[in-house]
Amino acid sequence: MPDDPWQPPRILLAVDLVILTLRAARLHVLLVNRGIDPFRGAPALPGGFLADEHEDIEAAARRELAEEAGLSGVHLEPLGVYGEPGRDPRGRVVSVAHLAIAPRLPEPVAGTDAVHASWTPVDDILAPGAELAFDHRRIIVDGVERARAKLEHTALATAFCAESFTISELQQVYEAVWGVRLDPRNFYRKVQGARGFIVAVGPMRKPSNGRPARLFKAGPVHVLTPPMTRP
């Protein structure tokens, strides 16, 4: 008697989005409140299923970001694939997570199956007891770690500063993303040691109190040598 023909398992493909920005000198992540089951009303990352078998995965991520939060034009990069059995009560769902780290992002606008969209401090999400839908807390943890590593190895931090900035203002970006306080002298030494990271410009800025501060702009390099290692 011949064996039954093999049938592929039923697996659904989804996308999730970790969108990070700085607001009021704190690292924030974009969250929506789900308007449908499962986890109705719970905070979650924007995302959803592919529209059909013909939709490209990155196109699905951009569509979900526009539909659930009203954001577009954000540079997305792959973060990871999450497919543990049981991560979604609706069945076997594999999610391809994407990451974006960008300055000056606007207020999100909820749509489709999200009833609310907002920027939420990452510290609140990483605090003990914080609960999100599905395994989205784990995905955020991975996204934040990727962002912290990017600040070590690339000049990304300067994108969150004005066109000209002080070393102290650049340090505030690192402190917000890394979630630590940095020694100003040690930070200054590391910044100056990273060749081509920043370039001095113009006259010194005179604050209302304290000593004048030298201004800098982003340098020509994108990969830092040596890297700005975390304490």
Secondary structure, DSSP 8 states (H G I E B T S, - for coil): -----------EEEEEEEEEEEETTEEEEEEEEESSSSSTT-EE-SEEE-SSTTS-HHHHHHHHHHHHH---S---EEEEEE--TTSSTTS-EEEEEEEEE-SS-------TTEEEEEEEEHHHHHSTT---STTHHHHHHHHHHHHHHHHHHBSGGGGGS-SSB-HHHHHHHHHHHHTS---HHHHHHHHHHSTTSEEEEEEEE--SSS--EEEEEE-S-SB-SS-----
